[in-house]
Amino acid sequence: MRIAPLDLDHAPTDARAAADDHAAHVGRITNMKRTLLHSVPAFRALMTWYDLRDTVRPFLGDRLTTIFAHAVSAETDCLICSTFFRRILIDSGEDPDRLALSDAEAEIVAFGRAMARDQHRVPDDVFAPLRARYTDAQLVALTAFGALMIATNVVNNALGVPLDGYLEPYRRERAHAGA
């Protein structure tokens, strides 16, 4: 851990207010969120992830939205985010290491992994199947959602944010970032 999560009992007023508002509308204040709350603008910027998730869900569905976010996070080896999405998949009865994917779902996973692997360029053969299936607006939202997922992963990995205890049972052994 490079920066300890903020102690909300002793947090500045603006950080406490941002945490309270988030908790009231979205839920749990995790170690990642408490770390981000050291900078309220950073917290607010990365919490727009929820808005993008809600934009992507109508055309991907809940399951594929989670699988996409998991693919991005697993590719960046982000312990916190990959474990968070593993939990959702496991709790819904899936094995995140052996997902049964349709061709269309596999194309979304390939796109997420390609974005995380090389932010300079997604290969044309990975993008083309999505281009044929989704609108411009959908592709922009999906790409921004993936980019914000990558940004969240970078923050967790760079700052060594500790894994939340509730996620520990879902941890994949080979993941090591942030530990």
Secondary structure, 3 states (H helix, E strand, C coil): CCCCCCCHHHCCHHHHHHHHHHHHHCCCCCHHHHHHCCCHHHHHHHHCHHHHHHHHHHHHHHHHHHHHHHHHHHHCCCHHHHHHHHHHHHHCCCCCCCCCCCHHHHHHHHHHHHHHHCCCCCCHHHHHHHHHHCCHHHHHHHHHHHHHHHHHHHHHHHHCCCCCHHHHHHCCCCCCCCC
